[in-house]
Amino acid sequence: MNLKPLKMAGIVSMVMGILFTLTGGVVWGVVVSQLSAEKITVPNDAKFMQGAAVSGPLSALAQADIINTHALKGSNGMTYSELGAAATAAKNAGDTAKAEELTKQRGTVMNGSFLRASLFTSVLSFGVCLFAIGVGVSLLVIGWALNKVGSQKVAFEAATV
């Protein structure tokens, strides 16, 4: 019985496992370094990770959450779209001062949304990296097992009729 294809599949699986694991690890490191370079610290009024440097998935989530809290506080609980509707209504009612104030608040809420989206993108990147590393380690184990089985010597007994 030819076990060469099994051994070859094991080698290919191990090579892919190494590539997935290394790529996931390198990208994780890049995301950490980019977040760290921003020198962001989670504020003390955050729900969790207060005072932590934003450099990982949990601290990025904590920062995104507190940005939303601050943005909503600054807009009296109104979202970007609600502020737009209120500004339009104030303008239509002839209250230009209120319309301008709501428009300024809308800009602040929009900036908060952009910052949150960036932080959520980094959290997503960490998840993809972890997935790649998990797949890579799994492929390494499967490849090792296939290679081990493919290296075995198989003895056959001739069947007697």
VMD Tcl script that draws the C-alpha trace (Angstrom):
set ca {
  {0.00 0.00 0.00}
  {1.40 3.40 -1.00}
  {1.33 5.83 1.96}
  {3.28 8.56 0.16}
  {0.17 10.73 -0.50}
  {-0.67 10.59 3.21}
  {2.83 11.68 4.15}
  {2.73 14.45 1.50}
  {-0.63 15.68 2.85}
  {0.94 15.79 6.31}
  {3.86 17.88 5.09}
  {1.59 20.30 3.22}
  {-0.64 20.59 6.30}
  {2.36 21.35 8.54}
  {3.68 24.00 6.12}
  {0.26 25.65 5.99}
  {0.01 25.40 9.77}
  {3.32 27.20 10.18}
  {2.25 29.92 7.71}
  {-1.13 30.47 9.42}
  {0.40 30.56 12.90}
  {3.21 32.94 11.93}
  {0.94 35.22 9.92}
  {-1.59 35.43 12.75}
  {1.16 36.19 15.25}
  {2.82 38.83 13.08}
  {-0.45 40.64 12.34}
  {-1.39 40.51 16.04}
  {1.95 42.18 16.78}
  {1.37 44.85 14.13}
  {-2.06 45.71 15.54}
  {-0.65 45.87 19.09}
  {2.19 48.15 17.97}
  {-0.14 50.46 16.05}
  {-2.58 50.76 18.95}
  {0.27 51.29 21.41}
  {1.78 54.02 19.22}
  {-1.40 56.06 19.68}
  {-0.67 56.24 23.44}
  {-4.35 55.94 24.39}
  {-5.25 55.22 28.01}
  {-8.68 53.98 29.04}
  {-10.23 56.74 31.20}
  {-11.02 56.17 34.86}
  {-14.77 56.44 34.27}
  {-14.79 53.43 31.92}
  {-16.76 50.33 32.91}
  {-13.63 48.16 32.88}
  {-9.85 48.30 32.32}
  {-9.61 51.83 33.75}
  {-6.13 53.29 33.33}
  {-4.97 50.54 30.95}
  {-3.03 51.38 27.82}
  {-5.10 50.58 24.73}
  {-3.03 47.85 23.13}
  {-5.21 44.75 23.03}
  {-8.74 43.63 22.25}
  {-10.21 44.15 25.72}
  {-8.72 47.60 26.25}
  {-9.89 48.60 22.75}
  {-13.42 47.47 23.63}
  {-13.29 49.41 26.90}
  {-12.14 52.54 25.06}
  {-14.83 52.19 22.39}
  {-17.49 51.82 25.07}
  {-16.41 54.91 27.01}
  {-16.19 56.97 23.81}
  {-19.84 56.10 23.16}
  {-20.75 57.00 26.76}
  {-19.02 60.39 26.47}
  {-20.52 61.13 23.05}
  {-24.04 60.36 24.24}
  {-23.50 62.41 27.39}
  {-22.37 65.38 25.29}
  {-25.43 65.08 23.06}
  {-27.98 64.56 25.86}
  {-28.40 60.94 24.82}
  {-29.13 61.69 21.18}
  {-27.52 59.66 18.41}
  {-26.05 61.07 15.19}
  {-29.27 60.52 13.23}
  {-31.46 61.88 16.03}
  {-29.32 65.03 16.19}
  {-29.69 65.46 12.42}
  {-33.46 65.21 12.64}
  {-33.55 67.63 15.58}
  {-31.28 70.12 13.79}
  {-33.51 70.00 10.69}
  {-36.61 70.49 12.82}
  {-35.01 73.47 14.63}
  {-33.94 75.00 11.32}
  {-37.44 74.55 9.85}
  {-38.89 76.16 12.99}
  {-36.61 79.17 12.46}
  {-34.37 78.49 15.51}
  {-31.00 78.77 13.74}
  {-29.03 79.02 17.01}
  {-30.42 75.67 18.20}
  {-29.89 74.14 14.74}
  {-26.22 75.24 14.80}
  {-25.71 73.86 18.32}
  {-27.25 70.51 17.36}
  {-25.10 70.40 14.22}
  {-21.95 70.96 16.34}
  {-23.05 68.17 18.69}
  {-23.66 66.00 15.66}
  {-20.06 66.53 14.52}
  {-18.78 65.45 17.94}
  {-20.96 62.34 17.92}
  {-19.80 61.57 14.37}
  {-16.13 61.80 15.42}
  {-16.88 59.48 18.33}
  {-18.49 57.02 15.92}
  {-15.42 57.09 13.67}
  {-13.11 56.46 16.63}
  {-15.30 53.61 17.84}
  {-15.34 52.07 14.36}
  {-11.54 52.18 14.24}
  {-11.30 50.52 17.63}
  {-13.84 47.86 16.63}
  {-11.77 47.19 13.51}
  {-8.75 46.48 15.70}
  {-10.87 44.16 17.87}
  {-12.00 42.34 14.73}
  {-8.35 42.09 13.60}
  {-7.41 40.48 16.91}
  {-10.21 37.95 16.42}
  {-9.08 37.09 12.90}
  {-5.49 36.72 14.13}
  {-6.58 34.40 16.92}
  {-8.60 32.37 14.42}
  {-5.60 32.11 12.07}
  {-3.34 31.01 14.91}
  {-5.91 28.40 16.02}
  {-6.25 27.04 12.50}
  {-2.47 27.03 12.13}
  {-1.90 25.05 15.33}
  {-4.67 22.62 14.31}
  {-3.07 22.12 10.90}
  {0.30 21.51 12.56}
  {-1.17 18.79 14.77}
  {-3.10 17.19 11.89}
  {-0.05 17.39 9.64}
  {2.17 15.81 12.28}
  {-0.35 12.96 12.72}
  {-0.67 12.38 8.96}
  {3.09 12.43 8.56}
  {3.50 9.97 11.42}
  {0.93 7.56 9.95}
  {2.37 8.00 6.44}
  {5.83 7.02 7.71}
  {4.69 3.67 9.12}
  {5.69 0.44 7.47}
  {2.70 -1.69 6.61}
  {2.94 -5.44 6.41}
  {0.40 -7.43 4.44}
  {-0.29 -11.11 4.63}
  {-1.14 -12.83 1.42}
  {-4.66 -14.16 1.44}
  {-5.02 -17.85 0.85}
  {-7.86 -19.06 -1.25}
}
mol new
graphics top color blue
foreach p $ca { graphics top sphere $p radius 0.5 }
foreach p [lrange $ca 0 end-1] q [lrange $ca 1 end] { graphics top cylinder $p $q radius 0.2 }
display resetview
